Structures are given as structure tokens and as C-alpha cells.
Amino acid sequence: MCKSDDSAAISRLLEDYVAACNTGNASAAAAVFTDNAVFMPPDGSALVGGAAILPWYEAFFKQVTEVLTVPPLPEVEVIGDWAFSRGSWQAIVTPKAGGEPVQVSGQGVIIYKRIGDGSWKWARVIITSDKPLAPSG
């Protein structure tokens, strides 16, 4: 696979993630991660492995609906079976228990790992937010 094919696959993976978040599909959101991924979400502790990442998304989507947008990644670098990207995101997060929607934004760094079938998954993810994503309490 050439570098541009890898970059396109990485962009599609991000598009899949955005679609999962916008439909509240915790399983699909967690499916972009490797089995031993480390996810550092805003407002929380690091989550290690799918057994920790999936429940985080399930809890998040029970509390809120999210309309997530991610502009094209300004930086994607592929180095063999590893890659990284840097980018920004914006979302409108609405508490399911009631309350006004909150506009949030932030940045993120994703480290990707090519897995056995040649596809890419997220191995390490760090996301920042300028406001809390989930309602407190």
C-alpha cells in the first residue's frame, strides 16, 4: 500500500469514528481502537484496552447525544506499520437528561497501528477539550 492509500484509509477510519459518534453507536466508536489501545479522553483517566474503552463510550452516549465534526487532518505521517495524525474537532453535546446543548472543541493526536489484515486502527489517542464533554453529577 502506498503512502497516499494509507492516508486515505486513515481518513476513512476517522470518518467511521465520526459517524459512530453522531449516531451514538458505542460499539462502532470503540471498534476503531486496537485491542490494547490507550485512550486519553478529555475529563477522565487513561483507558487501556477495549474492555475499558467500550464501557466509556456506552456511558458517554447514555448521558449525551453528540454532533461531532472533524475538519480534514492537517497532518498525517505514515512510518511503516505506524502512523500519527494531529487535528482538531468541534461538537455540539446535548445532555439526555435535559439542558441546553453545549458547543465544545479541542485538539487531538492519534497514533495508528496497521493490524494483521492491513487495515489501520487507533493504538494511542490523546484528546483535549476546552469545556467538559459530559454533564457533571
C-alpha positions in Angstrom: 0.0 0.0 0.0 1.4 3.4 -0.9 1.5 6.3 1.5 -1.4 8.1 -0.1 -3.5 4.9 0.2 -2.6 4.7 3.8 -3.5 8.4 4.4 -6.9 7.8 2.7 -7.5 4.7 4.9 -6.6 6.7 8.0 -9.1 9.5 6.9 -11.8 6.9 6.3 -11.2 5.4 9.8 -11.7 8.9 11.3 -14.9 9.3 9.2 -16.2 6.0 10.5 -15.5 7.2 14.1 -17.3 10.5 13.5 -20.3 8.6 12.1 -20.3 6.3 15.1 -20.3 9.2 17.5 -23.0 11.1 15.6 -25.3 8.0 15.8 -24.4 7.2 19.5 -23.0 3.8 18.4 -20.6 2.9 21.2 -19.6 -0.4 19.7 -18.7 1.2 16.4 -16.8 4.1 18.1 -14.8 1.6 20.2 -14.1 -0.6 17.1 -11.6 1.9 15.7 -9.2 1.1 18.5 -6.7 -1.8 18.7 -7.4 -4.4 21.4 -4.6 -2.9 23.6 -5.2 0.7 22.8 -4.7 3.6 25.2 -7.3 6.3 25.1 -6.8 9.5 27.0 -10.2 11.3 26.8 -10.8 14.8 28.0 -12.2 14.9 31.5 -11.0 11.5 32.5 -8.3 9.0 33.3 -6.5 7.0 30.7 -8.4 3.9 29.5 -6.4 0.8 28.5 -7.8 -1.8 26.2 -11.1 -2.5 24.6 -12.6 -3.8 27.9 -12.2 -0.2 29.3 -12.8 1.8 26.1 -16.2 0.3 25.1 -17.8 0.9 28.5 -16.6 4.6 28.4 -18.4 5.1 25.1 -21.5 3.3 26.4 -21.7 5.5 29.5 -20.9 8.7 27.4 -23.7 8.0 24.9 -26.2 7.2 27.7 -25.6 10.7 29.0 -25.5 12.8 25.9 -26.0 13.0 22.2 -23.2 14.4 20.1 -22.9 16.1 16.8 -19.2 15.8 16.0 -17.4 17.4 13.1 -13.7 17.0 12.3 -12.1 19.1 9.6 -9.6 17.3 7.3 -6.5 16.4 9.2 -3.7 19.0 8.8 -1.0 16.4 9.5 -0.8 12.7 8.8 2.5 10.9 8.8 3.0 7.2 7.9 6.1 5.4 9.0 5.9 1.7 8.1 3.2 0.0 10.2 2.7 3.0 12.4 1.3 6.4 11.7 0.2 9.5 13.5 -2.1 12.4 12.9 -2.9 15.7 14.5 -6.1 17.6 14.2 -9.0 19.5 15.7 -12.6 18.8 16.4 -15.9 20.5 17.3 -19.1 19.1 18.7 -22.5 20.1 20.0 -23.2 17.9 23.0 -26.7 17.7 24.4 -27.5 16.2 27.8 -30.2 13.5 27.5 -31.4 14.4 31.0 -32.3 17.8 29.7 -30.5 21.1 29.5 -29.0 23.2 26.8 -26.7 21.9 24.1 -23.0 22.8 24.7 -20.6 23.7 22.0 -17.1 22.2 22.6 -13.9 22.0 20.7 -10.4 20.7 21.1 -7.4 19.0 19.5 -6.1 15.5 19.3 -3.2 13.3 18.5 -3.8 9.8 17.2 -1.1 7.1 16.8 -2.3 4.3 14.4 -1.1 0.7 14.1 -1.5 -1.4 11.0 -3.1 -4.7 12.0 -2.8 -8.1 10.5 -5.3 -7.6 7.7 -3.5 -4.5 6.6 -6.1 -2.1 7.9 -5.4 0.7 10.4 -6.7 1.0 14.0 -6.1 3.6 16.7 -3.4 2.5 19.1 -2.9 5.6 21.2 -5.3 8.6 21.4 -5.0 11.9 23.3 -7.9 14.3 23.0 -8.2 17.7 24.6 -11.3 19.8 25.2 -11.9 23.4 26.0 -15.0 22.5 28.1 -16.3 19.4 29.9 -18.0 17.0 27.5 -20.4 15.3 29.8 -22.7 16.8 32.3 -21.5 16.7 35.8 -23.3 14.8 38.6 
